[in-house]
Amino acid sequence: MSQQKPTLVLGATPNENRYAYRATTMLIAANHPVFLVGNKTGNIQGVPVRNGFPDDETVHTITLYLGAPRQRNYYKPILKSGAQRIIFNPGTQNPELEELAKKEGIECVNACNLVMLATQQF
C-alpha cells in the first residue's frame, strides 16, 4: 500500500456526476486525507467542501479541477501551501502556474488523478 498523501482537491464539488467528486471518493477509499475547496459548500462522505483555501493544513498534493483562468485566484495560497506536487488534470493545464510552482520546487504532473489512483501511481 502506498504512503498516505494529504491531498487538497481544488474545484471539489458535492455533485456526484463530476470528476472532482469521483477523485475525492477514490482518495478517501485509498486512505489519503483530503481537504476540499470548491465554489459550492456541502460534503463528500462526511468531508466538508470549503469555499476558502485552508492555510492550517499540511498538504502533500494539490489536484486541480478548475480551468486555468479560475486558478489565478489561488496562485498565492497554492504556492505557499507547502505542497510537494500539483496534479493538472485534463482541462486544467496551466503553463503559467506550472512555471511558478516549479520555481518553488513543486513537482508538476499533467495526468488524470483518477487514472493515477486506479493504477496505483498516485
RARA-V262795 format. One record per pair of residues at least 24 apart in sequence whose C-alpha atoms are under 10 Angstrom apart, sorted by the first residue. I is the first residue (numbers start at 1). J is the second residue. D is the distance in Angstrom with one decimal. If there is no record, write none. Layout:
# RARA-V262795
i,j,d
I,J,D
I,J,D
This chain:
# RARA-V262795
i,j,d
1,30,8.8
1,31,9.9
1,120,8.7
2,30,8.7
2,31,9.5
2,32,9.5
2,120,7.8
2,121,8.9
2,122,8.0
3,30,9.8
3,31,9.2
3,32,8.3
3,122,9.4
4,30,8.3
4,31,6.6
4,32,5.0
4,33,7.3
4,60,9.0
4,122,9.8
5,30,9.8
5,31,8.7
5,32,5.4
5,33,6.8
5,34,8.6
5,58,9.6
5,59,7.5
5,60,5.5
5,61,6.7
5,62,10.0
5,84,9.9
5,122,8.7
6,31,9.2
6,32,5.6
6,33,4.6
6,34,5.8
6,35,7.7
6,57,8.8
6,58,6.9
6,59,5.0
6,60,5.2
6,61,6.5
6,62,8.7
6,83,9.2
7,32,6.9
7,33,6.2
7,34,4.9
7,35,6.2
7,36,8.5
7,57,9.9
7,58,8.8
7,59,5.7
7,60,5.9
7,61,4.7
7,62,5.6
7,63,7.1
7,83,8.8
7,85,9.5
7,86,9.6
8,33,8.6
8,34,5.7
8,35,4.6
8,36,5.8
8,37,7.3
8,53,9.1
8,54,9.0
8,57,9.3
8,58,9.4
8,59,6.6
8,60,8.1
8,61,6.3
8,62,4.7
8,63,6.3
8,64,8.5
8,78,9.8
8,81,9.8
8,83,9.1
8,86,9.5
9,34,7.1
9,35,6.2
9,36,5.0
9,37,6.2
9,38,8.2
9,49,9.3
9,61,8.6
9,62,6.0
9,63,5.1
9,64,6.3
9,65,7.3
9,66,9.7
9,87,9.7
10,35,8.5
10,36,6.5
10,37,5.0
10,38,6.3
10,39,9.5
10,49,9.7
10,50,9.8
10,51,9.9
10,53,8.5
10,62,6.9
10,63,6.2
10,64,5.1
10,65,5.8
10,66,6.8
10,71,8.8
10,74,9.0
10,78,9.6
11,36,7.7
11,37,5.9
11,38,4.6
11,39,7.2
11,40,9.2
11,49,9.4
11,51,9.6
11,63,8.6
11,64,6.5
11,65,4.7
11,66,5.3
11,67,9.0
11,70,9.4
11,71,9.3
12,36,5.6
12,37,5.5
12,38,4.7
12,39,7.8
12,40,8.2
12,41,9.0
12,42,9.7
12,43,9.4
12,44,8.9
12,48,9.8
12,49,6.7
12,50,8.7
12,51,9.6
12,63,9.6
12,64,8.8
12,65,7.1
12,66,8.8
13,37,8.0
13,38,5.9
13,39,7.5
13,40,6.3
13,41,7.5
13,42,7.7
13,43,8.0
13,44,7.9
13,48,9.9
13,49,7.0
13,50,9.6
13,65,9.5
14,38,9.0
14,40,7.5
14,41,7.5
14,42,5.9
14,43,5.9
14,44,5.8
14,45,9.2
14,47,10.0
14,48,9.2
14,49,7.6
15,40,9.2
15,42,9.3
15,43,9.6
15,44,8.9
16,44,8.9
18,65,9.5
19,65,7.9
19,89,9.7
19,112,9.8
19,113,9.2
19,114,8.0
20,63,8.9
20,64,8.4
20,65,6.1
20,66,9.4
20,89,9.7
20,113,9.1
20,114,9.1
21,45,9.9
21,65,9.8
22,113,9.7
22,114,7.6
23,63,9.1
23,65,9.7
23,112,9.4
23,113,6.6
23,114,5.7
23,115,9.4
23,116,10.0
23,117,8.3
24,63,9.8
24,113,9.6
24,114,9.3
26,113,9.3
26,114,7.5
26,117,7.1
26,118,8.3
27,113,9.2
27,114,9.0
27,117,7.5
27,122,9.4
30,117,8.1
30,118,9.8
30,120,9.6
30,122,9.9
33,58,9.9
33,59,9.0
33,60,9.8
34,59,8.7
34,61,9.6
34,62,9.7
35,59,8.4
35,62,9.3
38,65,9.3
38,66,9.1
52,77,9.9
53,77,6.9
53,78,8.5
53,81,9.3
54,78,10.0
54,81,8.6
55,80,8.6
55,81,6.9
55,82,9.8
56,81,9.0
57,81,8.3
57,82,9.4
58,82,7.3
58,83,7.8
59,83,5.2
59,84,7.8
59,85,9.1
60,84,5.2
60,85,6.5
60,86,8.8
60,106,9.9
61,85,4.8
61,86,5.7
61,87,7.3
61,106,9.4
61,107,9.3
61,108,9.8
61,122,9.7
62,86,4.8
62,87,6.2
62,88,8.7
62,108,9.7
63,87,4.6
63,88,6.4
63,89,7.1
63,92,9.6
63,109,9.4
63,111,9.8
63,112,9.2
63,113,7.2
64,88,5.5
64,89,6.0
64,90,9.1
64,91,9.3
64,92,6.5
64,93,8.8
64,112,9.8
64,113,9.0
65,89,6.5
65,90,8.4
65,91,8.0
65,92,6.4
65,93,9.9
65,113,9.8
66,90,9.9
66,91,8.0
66,92,5.9
66,93,9.3
67,91,6.3
67,92,4.6
67,93,7.4
67,94,8.1
68,92,5.7
68,93,6.6
68,94,5.4
68,95,8.8
68,96,8.8
68,97,8.3
69,94,8.7
71,97,8.2
72,96,9.4
72,97,8.1
75,100,8.5
75,101,8.9
76,100,9.9
78,106,9.9
79,103,9.6
79,104,7.0
79,105,9.5
79,106,8.2
80,104,8.9
82,106,8.4
83,107,8.8
84,108,8.8
85,109,7.4
86,110,8.5
86,111,9.9
87,111,6.5
87,112,7.7
87,113,7.0
87,116,10.0
87,122,9.8
88,112,7.5
88,113,8.4
89,113,6.4
89,114,8.9
